[in-house]
Amino acid sequence: MQIENKHFGFISTRFAGTDGVSLESRKWAQVLSRCGHECYWYAGSLDTPTERSMQVPEAFFEDRENLWINSQIFGKVSRSRECTDRIHRLKEKLKDELYKFIEKFRIDVIVAQNCLTIPMHVPLGLALTEVIAESRIPTIAHHHDFYWERDRFAITAAPDYLHMAFPPKFTNVQHVVINSSAREQLAHRTGITSFVIPNVLDFSVPCPSIDDFSSSFRQDINVAADDILILQPTRIVSRKGIEHAIELVRRLKDPKYKLVVSHEAGDEGFEYQEFLSDYAASVGVDMRIISHRVSSMRSEDKEMGKHYTLWDAYLHADLVTYPSLYEGFGNAFLEAVYFRKPLLVNRYSIYIRDIEPKGFQVVEMNGYITKSVVAETRRILEDPDYRESMVNHNFERAKKYYSFDVLERKLGYLLSNTFGVDSA
């Protein structure tokens, strides 16, 4: 038995582009929509349908006032009265807009996407926490990465706010985490129980192929048709361990091996990117950062040429490197499997606990590149039958454990807790 149509209100600082929160939120919305529900969006930055969205610029984590607040409360142990006053003024503004959003779209269930998890926007977290407490609207808090997982939030002048809202503990809130370690840490630190829903992909949709638009991708990034394109499909932040990808290409000792990094540095600064560029040049590795060519959607203009999607990059890749030191889950892992690309993976803790037991076949490294890692990588790239068997096996594993059908069943469980029926 399914429940009647419900209106789900997705709330965060941003639903735009290709960041993990935006991607997973769209997947949740797709699954809920195919079950007959309606989904609506509230954030500071949006690329969602305008008729289903409320954009509040002050809710964006890069809003000027929020950036000032962050400069006053992180990396410091005390805050001024002015800072407190400005936090509460912005909180009240965002709270008013949240109530307007709920009323306009008749929201039945709030889906808080990481905005009650990592304190990129403390006033928004406080505003939403108060709305949840006052309205008693059923809420699913989807947690991607907690503040205690990031060094930049270790010293703070706002521990009272973090304890109150990141995340809040109410009976009308169900908490979802993306890995088993996060579930344990959340329970240990806050006493909050949670439900693990991993990141997913729609493995029922056939993988796209190279078409007229994407056929020029290699040419536009100056990689020859017979070059071996090794793709690092991530932002440039230190926890991605991209220096290991450089070391792998160095030890493969072939000028035809090109390391292509899809995105540039983000909100954690550009020092690591500068280090990687200098390191690659010093060891003779041809590394291309192609963020100027990768966007959330395809486009073309006379001056800038083509902008490709990350999926276009996957289509042209011969190998995907994923040497991360830490990941909350690993979207790039699933994307590489979906595109049937072989993978190099550093055995980060979440991979060891949650992904490795599922039986995937990848090149595994344990914190450094060894002779056996290089040999296995070379075999994969030079033996097409071996490579084909490996990627097909991985696709079937992912389809079993990380598909939309899995997400639908897990969301159904959450909704049955709220509405008392098998609902998704």
KAQUI-V329140 format. One record per residue. OMEGA is omega in degrees with one decimal (* if undefined). Layout:
OMEGA ; OMEGA
This chain:
-179.6 ; 178.0 ; 177.6 ; 179.7 ; 175.8 ; 178.0 ; -178.4 ; 179.0 ; 178.6 ; -175.0 ; 175.3 ; 175.4 ; -176.2 ; 165.6 ; -176.6 ; 176.1 ; -170.2 ; 175.0 ; -173.5 ; -179.0 ; 179.5 ; -179.0 ; -178.0 ; 177.9 ; 177.9 ; 179.1 ; 176.3 ; -179.1 ; 177.6 ; -178.2 ; 178.7 ; -179.6 ; -179.6 ; 174.1 ; 174.5 ; -179.1 ; 179.5 ; -176.8 ; -177.9 ; -166.5 ; 175.5 ; 178.3 ; 177.1 ; 176.8 ; -172.3 ; 164.4 ; 179.7 ; -179.4 ; -174.1 ; -178.0 ; 179.3 ; -170.4 ; 168.8 ; 179.2 ; 178.7 ; -173.0 ; -179.2 ; 179.2 ; 179.7 ; -176.3 ; 177.0 ; 172.2 ; -173.4 ; -179.4 ; 179.1 ; 177.1 ; 177.1 ; 179.4 ; 179.5 ; 179.8 ; -178.2 ; -172.0 ; 177.8 ; -173.9 ; 179.0 ; -177.3 ; 176.5 ; 179.4 ; -178.3 ; 174.9 ; 177.3 ; 179.5 ; 178.5 ; -179.5 ; -178.4 ; 174.1 ; -176.3 ; 175.9 ; 179.2 ; 177.2 ; -178.6 ; 176.5 ; -178.8 ; 178.7 ; 176.6 ; -179.1 ; 176.6 ; 178.3 ; 175.9 ; 178.3 ; -179.0 ; -179.3 ; -176.7 ; -175.0 ; 176.2 ; -174.2 ; 176.8 ; -178.0 ; 173.9 ; 173.1 ; -178.8 ; -174.6 ; 174.3 ; -178.7 ; 172.2 ; -173.4 ; -179.7 ; -170.0 ; 173.7 ; -179.2 ; -176.3 ; 179.4 ; 177.7 ; 178.2 ; 178.2 ; -179.6 ; -178.5 ; 177.5 ; 179.0 ; 178.1 ; 179.1 ; -179.9 ; -175.5 ; -174.9 ; -175.7 ; 176.9 ; 176.0 ; -173.2 ; 169.2 ; 178.2 ; -177.1 ; -173.5 ; 179.8 ; 177.1 ; -175.4 ; -177.8 ; -179.5 ; 175.8 ; -176.0 ; -178.0 ; -174.6 ; 178.1 ; -174.4 ; 177.5 ; -175.2 ; 174.1 ; -178.2 ; 179.2 ; 178.2 ; 179.6 ; 179.6 ; 179.4 ; -177.9 ; -165.1 ; -174.0 ; -3.2 ; 174.9 ; -178.9 ; 178.8 ; 179.9 ; 179.5 ; 178.3 ; 170.5 ; -174.4 ; 179.1 ; 174.4 ; -173.4 ; 175.5 ; -174.0 ; 177.3 ; 178.0 ; 177.8 ; -179.8 ; -179.8 ; 178.8 ; 179.0 ; -177.9 ; -174.1 ; -171.9 ; -173.9 ; -179.0 ; 173.3 ; -177.1 ; -176.0 ; -179.2 ; 169.4 ; -178.2 ; 171.3 ; -174.5 ; 169.8 ; 178.7 ; -177.3 ; 176.7 ; 178.8 ; -178.8 ; 178.5 ; 178.0 ; 177.9 ; 178.7 ; -179.7 ; -176.7 ; -178.2 ; -173.4 ; -176.9 ; -177.9 ; -175.4 ; -178.1 ; 179.9 ; -176.4 ; 176.8 ; 175.4 ; 173.1 ; -175.5 ; -177.5 ; -178.5 ; 172.8 ; 175.1 ; -176.0 ; 178.0 ; -170.5 ; 169.3 ; -168.5 ; -174.2 ; 166.7 ; 178.8 ; 173.0 ; -167.8 ; -178.3 ; 177.8 ; 174.8 ; -172.2 ; 175.8 ; 177.6 ; 175.2 ; 176.2 ; 179.9 ; 177.1 ; -179.0 ; 177.8 ; -174.8 ; 173.2 ; 169.6 ; 177.4 ; -177.9 ; 178.1 ; 177.7 ; -177.5 ; 176.8 ; -177.0 ; 179.7 ; -168.7 ; -174.3 ; 177.6 ; 178.3 ; -178.8 ; -173.1 ; 179.7 ; 175.3 ; -172.4 ; -178.6 ; -179.4 ; 177.8 ; 177.9 ; 177.4 ; -178.8 ; -179.9 ; 179.0 ; -178.4 ; -179.9 ; 179.6 ; -176.3 ; -178.8 ; 173.9 ; 178.2 ; 179.1 ; -179.5 ; 178.3 ; 171.5 ; -169.5 ; -178.3 ; 178.6 ; 179.5 ; -175.0 ; -179.3 ; 179.8 ; 177.0 ; 178.6 ; 174.9 ; -179.6 ; 172.1 ; -172.7 ; -175.9 ; -173.8 ; -176.8 ; -176.0 ; 166.8 ; -177.6 ; 172.3 ; 175.7 ; -179.7 ; 174.5 ; 178.0 ; 178.0 ; -177.4 ; -176.1 ; -175.9 ; 172.9 ; 178.6 ; 176.4 ; 175.6 ; -179.6 ; -173.7 ; -174.6 ; 173.8 ; 178.4 ; 172.4 ; 172.9 ; 170.8 ; 179.3 ; 178.3 ; -177.4 ; 177.1 ; -178.4 ; -179.3 ; 178.0 ; 178.1 ; 179.2 ; -179.2 ; 178.9 ; 176.6 ; 176.7 ; -170.7 ; 162.5 ; -177.3 ; 167.1 ; -173.8 ; 175.9 ; -167.1 ; -178.8 ; 175.0 ; -178.6 ; -174.0 ; -168.1 ; -172.9 ; -176.8 ; 179.9 ; -179.9 ; 172.2 ; 177.4 ; 178.1 ; -178.8 ; 170.4 ; -176.4 ; 172.8 ; -178.5 ; 176.1 ; 179.4 ; -179.4 ; 179.4 ; 176.7 ; -178.8 ; 176.3 ; 179.2 ; -178.9 ; 179.6 ; 177.0 ; 180.0 ; 179.0 ; -179.8 ; -176.4 ; -175.4 ; -178.1 ; -174.7 ; 179.6 ; 177.4 ; -179.8 ; -178.5 ; 178.6 ; -178.4 ; -174.5 ; 177.3 ; 175.9 ; -178.4 ; 178.7 ; -179.2 ; 176.3 ; -178.4 ; 178.1 ; -179.3 ; -170.1 ; -171.0 ; -177.8 ; 175.0 ; 177.9 ; 176.4 ; 179.0 ; -180.0 ; 179.2 ; -177.9 ; 175.1 ; 176.7 ; 177.7 ; 179.9 ; -177.9 ; 176.6 ; 175.6 ; -177.7 ; -170.3 ; 171.8 ; 178.1 ; 174.7 ; -157.5 ; -176.6 ; *
